[in-house]
Structure formats: structure tokens, C-alpha cells
Amino acid sequence: MLDTSRATTDDHRIAAEVASAAGELLLSTREDLVAKNADQWQIKDAGDSYAHRFIVDRLAELVPDDAVLSEEGKDDPIRLERERVWIVDPLDGTREYSEGRADWAVHVALCVGGVPAAGAVALPSLDRTLTTEPAPELPAKADGPPILVVSRTRPPAAAVVVADALGADLLKMGSAGAKSMAVVLGHADVYAHSGGQFEWDSCAPVAVAAAAGLHTSRCDGSPLVYNQRDVWLPDLLICRPEYAETSLAALADAMRGG
């Protein structure tokens, strides 16, 4: 679900500009640390810290009355009293970032009343930032079986269920943002995740995916709601609209033990 009517043009611009600038900072940080022979843990820690501080400080300048929920910051309960809350993941995919890979992202999203209203996902290594305005244009479906994007390690149960139902091929990638944007960009058709994520893992990707016309929901078909007291989100489904019904039916059958 996406409600752009509750966001201003400035909100969309801010999301895009802040995500892009944080991505540039992360690229330069990684380059500097690699040149200094820093290890992967040092690269991870520096990236998380620098990007978080940059994003939080920039949002404080641009939208001082709004609350912020960041993966790398202390959760301030004042956000539960605010209508407008920015939910950010300063560096989604620290492992991929520290390994010099491209499949990591920066997430910046505005939620209004718990519903994404504006957002951006920067893919800095690809020099791309996908936004809610202008919304991405969803490419035509490629020939062949559908492609389901999964983690680089063990695919979650939801992915296995949906892949079997669709006869899908699997594409392994890193961060949640990179996987979600693979569907937006037409490199994949479905992203089904179970086993849990936090709100910052999916808020901006869901906003951008919904703006592009993709289906976004929990695995039971219910809406994804953000800025909750408990920021844990058990599952999600992002897919091309033509695969939503079959995917949700397969997931429902699996949940019933069918």
C-alpha cells in the first residue's frame, strides 16, 4: 500500500536526495578504507555509522518536526505520537558492502499514519536511485519462467513455496533493498520473504515497488503497516501483479499445512 496523497513534492525529493547523497558517502568511505587496508568489520562499522549520522542530521535540517526511525539509532518513542515518521536503513546489506559487492542499498522513506507516502532506494554501486516520484516504469515481463529473488544463503520458506507454485527460477542476491529493486527493474518477478525483517528493511522498498505498480503485502495478503511499537515484520511479498494471486494462494495453503 502506498498513499502518495499524504506526501508533498518536497517529501519525494528529500527522500531521493538524502538516499543518493548517503550512497555517495558510503562509496567514498569504502574506497578510502579499502585503500587503508581496513578489514571488513571496520568497513561495516564505518559505513553504518557515517551513513546514519548523515541521514539523521540531514532530515533534522530539512524536516525538523518529523520523527525518524533508523536501524542504527536509538528508538525514540516520540515517533509513536507523530503522524509523519521517516523510516531509514542507512546501509542495507552491510555484508555485501564490506565485500565490495554491488547488491546493497540505502533506504529512506516517509510514513504518514503508518502508511508509506514517499520513499527512495539508492543502489549506489549501480549509480541508481529509484523513487516514488517520479515512479519507476515497470518493464515488460521477460520471456521464460518467472524469476524469484532470494538471499545468497538459504532461501526462506515463503520463497520455496512460491517458487514451487510458479515453477520459478531462483536468483540469489544480497540485501532486501537490492532484491526488491531487482523486481522493480525487471531482473526478477517475485520477492517472497519469511523469517522476519524490521520495518527499515522493507519500508522504502515497499514504497518504491508500490509506486511502480507491483503488488506489496504480507504473505497472508494483509497490508504492511509501519511505525508500530514493535518494529518486527514477520514476512512480505513483492511481485508483479500477475503473480500475486497464485503466490498468495500457495502461501495460504502452506500456512494451513496443505
Contacts in CASP RR format, 6 or more apart in sequence:
PFRMAT RR
TARGET T0000
AUTHOR 0000-0000-0000
METHOD contacts of the structure
MODEL  1
MLDTSRATTDDHRIAAEVASAAGELLLSTREDLVAKNADQWQIKDAGDSY
AHRFIVDRLAELVPDDAVLSEEGKDDPIRLERERVWIVDPLDGTREYSEG
RADWAVHVALCVGGVPAAGAVALPSLDRTLTTEPAPELPAKADGPPILVV
SRTRPPAAAVVVADALGADLLKMGSAGAKSMAVVLGHADVYAHSGGQFEW
DSCAPVAVAAAAGLHTSRCDGSPLVYNQRDVWLPDLLICRPEYAETSLAA
LADAMRGG
1 115 0 8 1.000
1 116 0 8 1.000
1 210 0 8 1.000
1 216 0 8 1.000
1 217 0 8 1.000
1 223 0 8 1.000
1 224 0 8 1.000
2 115 0 8 1.000
2 116 0 8 1.000
2 117 0 8 1.000
2 132 0 8 1.000
2 206 0 8 1.000
2 207 0 8 1.000
2 210 0 8 1.000
2 211 0 8 1.000
2 216 0 8 1.000
3 112 0 8 1.000
3 115 0 8 1.000
3 116 0 8 1.000
3 117 0 8 1.000
4 12 0 8 1.000
4 117 0 8 1.000
4 118 0 8 1.000
4 132 0 8 1.000
4 133 0 8 1.000
4 211 0 8 1.000
5 117 0 8 1.000
6 112 0 8 1.000
6 113 0 8 1.000
6 115 0 8 1.000
6 117 0 8 1.000
7 110 0 8 1.000
7 112 0 8 1.000
7 117 0 8 1.000
7 118 0 8 1.000
7 132 0 8 1.000
7 133 0 8 1.000
9 133 0 8 1.000
11 63 0 8 1.000
11 110 0 8 1.000
11 117 0 8 1.000
11 118 0 8 1.000
12 118 0 8 1.000
12 119 0 8 1.000
12 120 0 8 1.000
12 131 0 8 1.000
12 132 0 8 1.000
12 133 0 8 1.000
14 59 0 8 1.000
14 62 0 8 1.000
14 63 0 8 1.000
14 108 0 8 1.000
14 110 0 8 1.000
14 118 0 8 1.000
15 108 0 8 1.000
15 109 0 8 1.000
15 110 0 8 1.000
15 118 0 8 1.000
15 119 0 8 1.000
15 120 0 8 1.000
15 131 0 8 1.000
15 132 0 8 1.000
15 204 0 8 1.000
16 108 0 8 1.000
16 119 0 8 1.000
16 120 0 8 1.000
16 129 0 8 1.000
16 131 0 8 1.000
18 55 0 8 1.000
18 58 0 8 1.000
18 59 0 8 1.000
18 62 0 8 1.000
18 108 0 8 1.000
18 120 0 8 1.000
19 106 0 8 1.000
19 107 0 8 1.000
19 108 0 8 1.000
19 119 0 8 1.000
19 120 0 8 1.000
19 121 0 8 1.000
19 122 0 8 1.000
19 129 0 8 1.000
19 204 0 8 1.000
20 106 0 8 1.000
20 120 0 8 1.000
20 122 0 8 1.000
20 124 0 8 1.000
20 129 0 8 1.000
21 54 0 8 1.000
21 58 0 8 1.000
22 51 0 8 1.000
22 54 0 8 1.000
22 55 0 8 1.000
22 90 0 8 1.000
22 106 0 8 1.000
22 108 0 8 1.000
22 122 0 8 1.000
23 51 0 8 1.000
23 106 0 8 1.000
23 122 0 8 1.000
23 124 0 8 1.000
24 124 0 8 1.000
25 50 0 8 1.000
25 51 0 8 1.000
25 54 0 8 1.000
26 47 0 8 1.000
26 50 0 8 1.000
26 51 0 8 1.000
26 91 0 8 1.000
26 97 0 8 1.000
26 106 0 8 1.000
26 124 0 8 1.000
27 124 0 8 1.000
27 125 0 8 1.000
29 43 0 8 1.000
29 46 0 8 1.000
29 47 0 8 1.000
29 50 0 8 1.000
30 43 0 8 1.000
30 47 0 8 1.000
30 97 0 8 1.000
30 98 0 8 1.000
30 100 0 8 1.000
33 42 0 8 1.000
33 43 0 8 1.000
33 46 0 8 1.000
34 43 0 8 1.000
34 100 0 8 1.000
38 46 0 8 1.000
40 98 0 8 1.000
40 99 0 8 1.000
41 98 0 8 1.000
43 97 0 8 1.000
43 98 0 8 1.000
44 94 0 8 1.000
44 95 0 8 1.000
44 97 0 8 1.000
44 98 0 8 1.000
47 90 0 8 1.000
47 91 0 8 1.000
47 94 0 8 1.000
47 97 0 8 1.000
48 71 0 8 1.000
48 72 0 8 1.000
48 90 0 8 1.000
48 91 0 8 1.000
48 94 0 8 1.000
49 72 0 8 1.000
51 72 0 8 1.000
51 90 0 8 1.000
51 91 0 8 1.000
51 106 0 8 1.000
52 70 0 8 1.000
52 71 0 8 1.000
52 72 0 8 1.000
52 73 0 8 1.000
52 90 0 8 1.000
52 91 0 8 1.000
54 90 0 8 1.000
55 68 0 8 1.000
55 70 0 8 1.000
55 88 0 8 1.000
55 90 0 8 1.000
55 106 0 8 1.000
55 108 0 8 1.000
56 68 0 8 1.000
56 70 0 8 1.000
56 73 0 8 1.000
56 88 0 8 1.000
59 66 0 8 1.000
59 68 0 8 1.000
59 86 0 8 1.000
59 88 0 8 1.000
60 68 0 8 1.000
63 84 0 8 1.000
63 86 0 8 1.000
65 84 0 8 1.000
66 82 0 8 1.000
66 84 0 8 1.000
66 85 0 8 1.000
66 86 0 8 1.000
66 110 0 8 1.000
67 76 0 8 1.000
67 78 0 8 1.000
67 79 0 8 1.000
67 82 0 8 1.000
67 84 0 8 1.000
67 85 0 8 1.000
67 86 0 8 1.000
68 76 0 8 1.000
68 79 0 8 1.000
68 85 0 8 1.000
68 86 0 8 1.000
68 87 0 8 1.000
68 88 0 8 1.000
69 75 0 8 1.000
69 79 0 8 1.000
69 85 0 8 1.000
69 86 0 8 1.000
69 87 0 8 1.000
69 88 0 8 1.000
69 199 0 8 1.000
69 200 0 8 1.000
69 227 0 8 1.000
69 231 0 8 1.000
70 87 0 8 1.000
70 88 0 8 1.000
70 89 0 8 1.000
70 90 0 8 1.000
70 200 0 8 1.000
71 88 0 8 1.000
71 89 0 8 1.000
71 90 0 8 1.000
71 198 0 8 1.000
71 200 0 8 1.000
71 201 0 8 1.000
72 90 0 8 1.000
72 91 0 8 1.000
75 231 0 8 1.000
79 85 0 8 1.000
79 227 0 8 1.000
80 227 0 8 1.000
80 229 0 8 1.000
83 112 0 8 1.000
83 113 0 8 1.000
84 110 0 8 1.000
84 111 0 8 1.000
84 112 0 8 1.000
84 113 0 8 1.000
85 110 0 8 1.000
85 111 0 8 1.000
85 113 0 8 1.000
85 114 0 8 1.000
85 226 0 8 1.000
85 227 0 8 1.000
86 108 0 8 1.000
86 109 0 8 1.000
86 110 0 8 1.000
86 111 0 8 1.000
87 107 0 8 1.000
87 109 0 8 1.000
87 110 0 8 1.000
87 111 0 8 1.000
87 199 0 8 1.000
87 200 0 8 1.000
87 203 0 8 1.000
87 204 0 8 1.000
87 226 0 8 1.000
87 227 0 8 1.000
88 107 0 8 1.000
88 108 0 8 1.000
88 109 0 8 1.000
88 200 0 8 1.000
88 204 0 8 1.000
89 105 0 8 1.000
89 106 0 8 1.000
89 107 0 8 1.000
89 200 0 8 1.000
89 201 0 8 1.000
89 204 0 8 1.000
90 106 0 8 1.000
91 97 0 8 1.000
91 104 0 8 1.000
91 106 0 8 1.000
92 104 0 8 1.000
92 105 0 8 1.000
92 106 0 8 1.000
92 107 0 8 1.000
92 175 0 8 1.000
92 176 0 8 1.000
92 177 0 8 1.000
92 178 0 8 1.000
92 200 0 8 1.000
92 201 0 8 1.000
93 103 0 8 1.000
93 104 0 8 1.000
93 105 0 8 1.000
93 174 0 8 1.000
93 175 0 8 1.000
93 176 0 8 1.000
93 178 0 8 1.000
94 104 0 8 1.000
95 174 0 8 1.000
96 102 0 8 1.000
96 103 0 8 1.000
96 104 0 8 1.000
96 174 0 8 1.000
96 175 0 8 1.000
96 178 0 8 1.000
97 104 0 8 1.000
100 125 0 8 1.000
101 125 0 8 1.000
101 174 0 8 1.000
102 123 0 8 1.000
102 125 0 8 1.000
102 126 0 8 1.000
102 178 0 8 1.000
103 125 0 8 1.000
103 173 0 8 1.000
103 174 0 8 1.000
103 175 0 8 1.000
103 178 0 8 1.000
103 179 0 8 1.000
104 123 0 8 1.000
104 124 0 8 1.000
104 125 0 8 1.000
104 174 0 8 1.000
104 175 0 8 1.000
104 178 0 8 1.000
105 121 0 8 1.000
105 122 0 8 1.000
105 123 0 8 1.000
105 124 0 8 1.000
105 175 0 8 1.000
105 176 0 8 1.000
105 177 0 8 1.000
105 178 0 8 1.000
105 181 0 8 1.000
105 205 0 8 1.000
106 121 0 8 1.000
106 122 0 8 1.000
106 124 0 8 1.000
107 120 0 8 1.000
107 121 0 8 1.000
107 177 0 8 1.000
107 200 0 8 1.000
107 201 0 8 1.000
107 203 0 8 1.000
107 204 0 8 1.000
107 205 0 8 1.000
108 119 0 8 1.000
108 120 0 8 1.000
108 122 0 8 1.000
108 204 0 8 1.000
109 116 0 8 1.000
109 118 0 8 1.000
109 119 0 8 1.000
109 120 0 8 1.000
109 203 0 8 1.000
109 204 0 8 1.000
109 206 0 8 1.000
109 207 0 8 1.000
110 116 0 8 1.000
110 117 0 8 1.000
110 118 0 8 1.000
110 119 0 8 1.000
111 117 0 8 1.000
111 203 0 8 1.000
111 226 0 8 1.000
111 227 0 8 1.000
113 227 0 8 1.000
114 225 0 8 1.000
114 226 0 8 1.000
114 227 0 8 1.000
114 228 0 8 1.000
115 223 0 8 1.000
115 225 0 8 1.000
115 226 0 8 1.000
116 132 0 8 1.000
116 203 0 8 1.000
116 204 0 8 1.000
116 206 0 8 1.000
116 207 0 8 1.000
116 210 0 8 1.000
116 224 0 8 1.000
116 226 0 8 1.000
117 132 0 8 1.000
117 207 0 8 1.000
118 132 0 8 1.000
118 133 0 8 1.000
118 207 0 8 1.000
119 131 0 8 1.000
119 132 0 8 1.000
119 204 0 8 1.000
119 207 0 8 1.000
119 208 0 8 1.000
120 129 0 8 1.000
120 130 0 8 1.000
120 131 0 8 1.000
120 132 0 8 1.000
120 204 0 8 1.000
120 208 0 8 1.000
121 129 0 8 1.000
121 130 0 8 1.000
121 177 0 8 1.000
121 180 0 8 1.000
121 181 0 8 1.000
121 204 0 8 1.000
121 205 0 8 1.000
121 208 0 8 1.000
122 128 0 8 1.000
122 129 0 8 1.000
122 130 0 8 1.000
123 129 0 8 1.000
123 130 0 8 1.000
123 178 0 8 1.000
123 181 0 8 1.000
128 181 0 8 1.000
130 136 0 8 1.000
130 181 0 8 1.000
130 184 0 8 1.000
130 185 0 8 1.000
130 208 0 8 1.000
130 212 0 8 1.000
131 208 0 8 1.000
131 211 0 8 1.000
132 207 0 8 1.000
132 208 0 8 1.000
132 211 0 8 1.000
133 211 0 8 1.000
135 208 0 8 1.000
135 211 0 8 1.000
135 212 0 8 1.000
135 213 0 8 1.000
136 184 0 8 1.000
136 185 0 8 1.000
136 208 0 8 1.000
136 211 0 8 1.000
136 212 0 8 1.000
137 212 0 8 1.000
138 184 0 8 1.000
138 186 0 8 1.000
138 212 0 8 1.000
138 213 0 8 1.000
138 214 0 8 1.000
138 240 0 8 1.000
139 185 0 8 1.000
139 186 0 8 1.000
141 189 0 8 1.000
141 240 0 8 1.000
141 242 0 8 1.000
142 186 0 8 1.000
145 166 0 8 1.000
145 167 0 8 1.000
145 168 0 8 1.000
145 169 0 8 1.000
146 166 0 8 1.000
146 167 0 8 1.000
146 168 0 8 1.000
146 169 0 8 1.000
146 189 0 8 1.000
146 190 0 8 1.000
146 240 0 8 1.000
146 243 0 8 1.000
147 168 0 8 1.000
147 169 0 8 1.000
147 170 0 8 1.000
147 171 0 8 1.000
147 187 0 8 1.000
147 188 0 8 1.000
147 189 0 8 1.000
147 190 0 8 1.000
148 159 0 8 1.000
148 162 0 8 1.000
148 163 0 8 1.000
148 166 0 8 1.000
148 168 0 8 1.000
148 169 0 8 1.000
148 170 0 8 1.000
148 171 0 8 1.000
148 188 0 8 1.000
148 189 0 8 1.000
148 190 0 8 1.000
148 191 0 8 1.000
148 192 0 8 1.000
149 170 0 8 1.000
149 171 0 8 1.000
149 172 0 8 1.000
149 173 0 8 1.000
149 179 0 8 1.000
149 182 0 8 1.000
149 183 0 8 1.000
149 187 0 8 1.000
149 188 0 8 1.000
149 190 0 8 1.000
149 191 0 8 1.000
150 156 0 8 1.000
150 159 0 8 1.000
150 163 0 8 1.000
150 170 0 8 1.000
150 171 0 8 1.000
150 172 0 8 1.000
150 173 0 8 1.000
150 179 0 8 1.000
151 172 0 8 1.000
151 173 0 8 1.000
151 174 0 8 1.000
151 179 0 8 1.000
152 172 0 8 1.000
152 173 0 8 1.000
152 174 0 8 1.000
155 163 0 8 1.000
155 170 0 8 1.000
156 192 0 8 1.000
156 193 0 8 1.000
156 194 0 8 1.000
156 195 0 8 1.000
157 194 0 8 1.000
157 195 0 8 1.000
157 254 0 8 1.000
158 192 0 8 1.000
158 193 0 8 1.000
158 194 0 8 1.000
158 195 0 8 1.000
158 219 0 8 1.000
158 235 0 8 1.000
158 237 0 8 1.000
158 251 0 8 1.000
158 254 0 8 1.000
159 170 0 8 1.000
159 192 0 8 1.000
159 193 0 8 1.000
159 194 0 8 1.000
161 192 0 8 1.000
161 250 0 8 1.000
161 251 0 8 1.000
161 254 0 8 1.000
162 168 0 8 1.000
162 190 0 8 1.000
162 192 0 8 1.000
162 237 0 8 1.000
162 247 0 8 1.000
162 250 0 8 1.000
162 251 0 8 1.000
163 170 0 8 1.000
164 250 0 8 1.000
165 246 0 8 1.000
165 247 0 8 1.000
165 249 0 8 1.000
165 250 0 8 1.000
166 190 0 8 1.000
166 243 0 8 1.000
166 246 0 8 1.000
166 247 0 8 1.000
166 250 0 8 1.000
168 189 0 8 1.000
168 190 0 8 1.000
171 182 0 8 1.000
171 187 0 8 1.000
171 188 0 8 1.000
173 179 0 8 1.000
173 182 0 8 1.000
176 193 0 8 1.000
176 197 0 8 1.000
176 201 0 8 1.000
176 202 0 8 1.000
176 205 0 8 1.000
177 201 0 8 1.000
177 204 0 8 1.000
177 205 0 8 1.000
179 188 0 8 1.000
179 191 0 8 1.000
180 191 0 8 1.000
180 202 0 8 1.000
180 205 0 8 1.000
180 206 0 8 1.000
180 208 0 8 1.000
180 209 0 8 1.000
180 238 0 8 1.000
181 205 0 8 1.000
181 208 0 8 1.000
182 188 0 8 1.000
182 191 0 8 1.000
183 189 0 8 1.000
183 190 0 8 1.000
183 191 0 8 1.000
183 209 0 8 1.000
183 214 0 8 1.000
183 238 0 8 1.000
183 239 0 8 1.000
183 240 0 8 1.000
184 208 0 8 1.000
184 209 0 8 1.000
184 212 0 8 1.000
184 214 0 8 1.000
189 239 0 8 1.000
189 240 0 8 1.000
189 243 0 8 1.000
190 237 0 8 1.000
190 238 0 8 1.000
190 239 0 8 1.000
190 240 0 8 1.000
190 243 0 8 1.000
190 247 0 8 1.000
191 236 0 8 1.000
191 237 0 8 1.000
191 238 0 8 1.000
191 239 0 8 1.000
192 219 0 8 1.000
192 235 0 8 1.000
192 236 0 8 1.000
192 237 0 8 1.000
192 238 0 8 1.000
192 239 0 8 1.000
192 247 0 8 1.000
192 251 0 8 1.000
193 235 0 8 1.000
193 236 0 8 1.000
193 237 0 8 1.000
194 219 0 8 1.000
194 234 0 8 1.000
194 235 0 8 1.000
195 234 0 8 1.000
195 235 0 8 1.000
196 232 0 8 1.000
196 233 0 8 1.000
196 234 0 8 1.000
196 235 0 8 1.000
197 232 0 8 1.000
197 233 0 8 1.000
197 236 0 8 1.000
198 231 0 8 1.000
198 232 0 8 1.000
198 233 0 8 1.000
199 226 0 8 1.000
199 227 0 8 1.000
199 228 0 8 1.000
199 231 0 8 1.000
199 233 0 8 1.000
200 231 0 8 1.000
201 233 0 8 1.000
202 224 0 8 1.000
202 233 0 8 1.000
202 236 0 8 1.000
203 226 0 8 1.000
205 238 0 8 1.000
206 216 0 8 1.000
206 224 0 8 1.000
206 236 0 8 1.000
206 238 0 8 1.000
209 216 0 8 1.000
209 238 0 8 1.000
210 216 0 8 1.000
213 241 0 8 1.000
214 238 0 8 1.000
214 239 0 8 1.000
214 240 0 8 1.000
214 241 0 8 1.000
215 237 0 8 1.000
215 238 0 8 1.000
215 239 0 8 1.000
215 240 0 8 1.000
215 241 0 8 1.000
215 243 0 8 1.000
215 244 0 8 1.000
216 224 0 8 1.000
216 236 0 8 1.000
216 237 0 8 1.000
216 238 0 8 1.000
217 223 0 8 1.000
217 224 0 8 1.000
217 236 0 8 1.000
217 237 0 8 1.000
217 244 0 8 1.000
217 248 0 8 1.000
218 224 0 8 1.000
218 233 0 8 1.000
218 234 0 8 1.000
218 235 0 8 1.000
218 236 0 8 1.000
218 237 0 8 1.000
219 234 0 8 1.000
219 235 0 8 1.000
219 236 0 8 1.000
219 237 0 8 1.000
219 248 0 8 1.000
219 251 0 8 1.000
219 255 0 8 1.000
220 248 0 8 1.000
220 251 0 8 1.000
220 252 0 8 1.000
220 255 0 8 1.000
221 237 0 8 1.000
221 248 0 8 1.000
224 233 0 8 1.000
224 236 0 8 1.000
237 244 0 8 1.000
237 247 0 8 1.000
237 248 0 8 1.000
237 251 0 8 1.000
239 247 0 8 1.000
END
